[in-house]
Amino acid sequence: MIINRSHLFALLTVFSCGILADQPLTYDRINLTVSAGRDVENDLLVSVMYAQAEGNNPSRLSDDVNRAVGRAVEKTKLDPRIQVQTLEYSTAPVYRKQTLSGWRVRQSIRLESADGAALGELIGELQSSLAVDSISYTISPARLKVIEDELIGEAIAAFSARAQSVSSAIGRKGYRLVQMDINTPGHLPQPRQLQRMAMAMSEDAAPPTLEAGSRRVEVHINAMIELNP
């Protein structure tokens, strides 16, 4: 069958119109961005401490580290206000001038509590056998969830007000929501570290000075609206 140019053009036109008919027409779409935030008091103190030993006998080193961590865990469990979690355990060779000179065994524990004073006191006591890797304040997951839910409501209210204001300014009676993305922290970044050092191991070590402070939590909304004709 021979199709001339006029017939081909007609077929393509019909085909194109069919495709366009299946796609809704979009006019007067506007992107809006709003946010809501507040400064929130940190309510959770977190500390990472560790036991470490170096020498030529890996078995003995492991035993020393295990005993130190075990005593610290048992002592922590006596206070229900403080949660403890054991972290990574490592045995690594130590080289000096490209020659194996010994072994290093290390294990860390994570301590957290809503009672900063209680945890600070415990840290001071544990410094006789463990070193401090970090101490930091953050917002507890439960509190963060409550704050996020409140900020989402505030952000949506701010978005609705702005979308209506834009519609009125352009002379339209309203709008419809096309798409909305709500971005929340989900989890907080690594908390600000108050200390990052191996504290001297001493029976008389004083507990560290700690101040909870606050942190900024924000919720952002990116959305697209389409103005009513």
C-alpha positions as CSV (number, residue, x, y, z in Angstrom):
1,M,0.0,0.0,0.0
2,I,1.3,3.4,-0.9
3,I,0.7,6.3,1.6
4,N,1.3,9.8,0.2
5,R,2.5,12.7,2.3
6,S,-1.0,14.1,3.0
7,H,-2.2,10.8,4.3
8,L,0.9,10.4,6.5
9,F,0.5,13.9,7.9
10,A,-3.2,13.2,8.7
11,L,-2.3,10.0,10.5
12,L,0.4,11.6,12.5
13,T,-1.9,14.4,13.5
14,V,-4.6,12.0,14.7
15,F,-2.0,10.0,16.6
16,S,-0.6,13.1,18.3
17,C,-4.0,14.4,19.2
18,G,-4.8,11.0,20.8
19,I,-1.6,11.2,22.9
20,L,-2.4,14.8,24.0
21,A,-6.0,13.9,24.9
22,D,-4.7,11.3,27.4
23,Q,-2.5,13.9,29.1
24,P,-4.2,16.5,31.4
25,L,-3.5,20.1,30.5
26,T,-1.5,22.0,33.1
27,Y,-1.6,25.7,33.5
28,D,-0.6,28.3,36.2
29,R,1.5,25.9,38.3
30,I,3.6,27.4,41.1
31,N,6.2,25.9,43.3
32,L,6.2,27.0,47.0
33,T,8.6,26.4,49.8
34,V,7.9,26.9,53.4
35,S,9.5,25.8,56.7
36,A,8.8,25.7,60.4
37,G,11.4,25.3,63.1
38,R,12.3,25.9,66.8
39,D,15.1,25.6,69.2
40,V,14.7,22.4,71.3
41,E,16.4,21.7,74.6
42,N,18.6,18.6,74.4
43,D,17.3,16.0,76.8
44,L,19.6,13.0,76.3
45,L,23.3,12.7,77.3
46,V,25.3,10.1,75.3
47,S,28.9,9.0,76.1
48,V,31.2,6.5,74.4
49,M,33.9,5.0,76.6
50,Y,36.4,2.3,75.9
51,A,38.9,-0.1,77.4
52,Q,42.2,-0.7,75.5
53,A,45.3,-2.7,76.1
54,E,48.5,-3.2,74.2
55,G,51.1,-5.9,74.5
56,N,52.5,-9.1,73.1
57,N,49.9,-11.6,74.4
58,P,46.6,-11.2,72.7
59,S,44.8,-13.6,75.0
60,R,45.9,-11.7,78.1
61,L,45.0,-8.4,76.5
62,S,41.6,-9.7,75.6
63,D,41.1,-10.9,79.2
64,D,42.1,-7.5,80.6
65,V,39.7,-5.6,78.2
66,N,36.9,-8.1,78.8
67,R,37.1,-7.7,82.6
68,A,37.3,-3.9,82.4
69,V,34.2,-3.7,80.1
70,G,32.4,-6.4,82.1
71,R,32.8,-4.5,85.4
72,A,31.7,-1.2,83.8
73,V,28.5,-2.9,82.3
74,E,27.6,-4.5,85.6
75,K,28.1,-1.2,87.4
76,T,26.0,0.7,84.9
77,K,23.1,-1.8,85.2
78,L,22.8,-1.0,88.9
79,D,21.3,2.4,87.9
80,P,18.0,2.1,86.0
81,R,18.3,5.7,84.8
82,I,21.3,4.8,82.5
83,Q,21.2,2.6,79.5
84,V,24.3,0.7,78.3
85,Q,25.2,-1.0,75.0
86,T,28.4,-2.7,74.1
87,L,29.9,-1.6,70.7
88,E,32.7,-2.8,68.4
89,Y,35.4,-5.2,69.7
90,S,38.7,-5.3,67.8
91,T,42.1,-7.0,68.0
92,A,44.6,-5.4,65.7
93,P,48.3,-5.8,65.1
94,V,50.6,-2.9,66.0
95,Y,53.5,-2.2,63.7
96,R,56.6,-0.1,64.3
97,K,59.0,0.5,61.4
98,Q,57.0,-2.1,59.3
99,T,57.7,-4.8,62.0
100,L,55.0,-6.4,64.1
101,S,55.7,-5.2,67.6
102,G,52.5,-6.3,69.4
103,W,48.8,-6.3,69.6
104,R,46.0,-3.8,70.5
105,V,42.7,-4.9,71.9
106,R,39.8,-2.5,72.3
107,Q,36.1,-2.5,73.1
108,S,33.7,0.4,73.5
109,I,30.5,0.9,75.3
110,R,27.7,3.4,74.7
111,L,26.0,5.0,77.7
112,E,22.9,7.2,77.5
113,S,20.6,8.8,80.0
114,A,18.0,11.5,80.3
115,D,19.6,12.3,83.7
116,G,22.8,14.1,82.8
117,A,23.9,14.5,86.4
118,A,23.7,10.7,87.0
119,L,25.5,9.8,83.9
120,G,28.2,12.4,84.5
121,E,28.8,11.0,87.9
122,L,29.1,7.5,86.5
123,I,31.5,8.6,83.9
124,G,33.7,10.0,86.6
125,E,33.7,6.7,88.4
126,L,34.3,4.6,85.3
127,Q,37.4,6.7,84.4
128,S,39.4,4.5,86.7
129,S,39.3,1.7,84.2
130,L,37.9,3.2,80.9
131,A,38.8,6.1,78.8
132,V,36.3,8.6,77.3
133,D,36.0,8.7,73.6
134,S,33.2,11.3,73.4
135,I,30.5,12.9,75.5
136,S,27.6,14.7,73.7
137,Y,24.1,16.0,74.2
138,T,21.3,15.3,71.7
139,I,17.5,15.1,71.5
140,S,15.9,11.8,72.4
141,P,14.1,10.0,69.5
142,A,10.7,10.1,71.3
143,R,11.0,13.8,71.9
144,L,12.2,14.4,68.3
145,K,9.1,12.6,67.0
146,V,6.8,14.8,69.0
147,I,8.5,18.0,67.9
148,E,8.5,16.9,64.2
149,D,4.8,16.2,64.3
150,E,4.1,19.6,65.8
151,L,6.4,21.3,63.2
152,I,4.7,19.5,60.3
153,G,1.4,20.9,61.4
154,E,2.8,24.4,61.6
155,A,4.5,24.1,58.2
156,I,1.3,22.8,56.5
157,A,-0.6,25.7,58.0
158,A,2.0,28.1,56.8
159,F,1.9,26.5,53.3
160,S,-1.9,26.8,53.1
161,A,-1.8,30.5,54.1
162,R,0.9,31.2,51.5
163,A,-0.8,29.3,48.7
164,Q,-4.1,31.2,49.4
165,S,-2.2,34.5,49.5
166,V,-0.6,33.8,46.2
167,S,-3.9,32.8,44.6
168,S,-5.6,36.0,45.8
169,A,-2.7,38.2,44.7
170,I,-3.0,36.8,41.2
171,G,-6.7,37.2,41.2
172,R,-7.8,33.5,41.4
173,K,-10.4,32.1,43.7
174,G,-8.3,29.2,44.9
175,Y,-5.9,26.4,44.0
176,R,-5.5,22.7,44.0
177,L,-2.5,20.8,45.4
178,V,-0.5,19.0,42.8
179,Q,2.4,17.6,44.9
180,M,3.9,18.1,48.3
181,D,7.2,16.8,49.8
182,I,7.7,17.1,53.6
183,N,11.3,16.9,54.7
184,T,12.0,16.2,58.4
185,P,15.3,15.6,60.2
186,G,14.4,11.9,60.7
187,H,17.5,11.5,62.8
188,L,19.8,14.2,64.1
189,P,23.4,14.5,62.9
190,Q,26.3,13.5,65.1
191,P,25.7,15.5,68.3
192,R,28.1,18.3,69.2
193,Q,30.9,16.6,71.1
194,L,31.7,18.3,74.4
195,Q,34.9,16.3,74.8
196,R,36.9,14.1,72.4
197,M,39.9,12.8,74.3
198,A,41.2,9.9,76.2
199,M,40.8,11.1,79.8
200,A,43.5,10.2,82.3
201,M,42.7,7.1,84.3
202,S,42.5,8.1,87.9
203,E,40.6,7.0,90.9
204,D,40.0,10.6,91.8
205,A,38.9,11.8,88.4
206,A,36.2,14.4,88.7
207,P,33.1,14.1,86.6
208,P,33.1,16.2,83.4
209,T,31.3,19.6,83.3
210,L,28.2,19.2,81.1
211,E,25.6,21.7,79.8
212,A,22.7,20.4,77.8
213,G,22.1,23.4,75.6
214,S,19.6,23.4,72.7
215,R,19.4,22.4,69.0
216,R,17.5,23.7,66.0
217,V,15.0,21.4,64.5
218,E,13.3,22.3,61.2
219,V,10.7,20.9,58.9
220,H,10.7,21.9,55.2
221,I,7.8,21.7,52.7
222,N,8.3,21.8,49.0
223,A,5.0,21.8,47.1
224,M,3.4,22.6,43.7
225,I,0.0,24.1,43.4
226,E,-2.2,24.8,40.3
227,L,-4.3,28.0,40.4
228,N,-8.0,27.6,39.6
229,P,-9.1,29.2,36.3
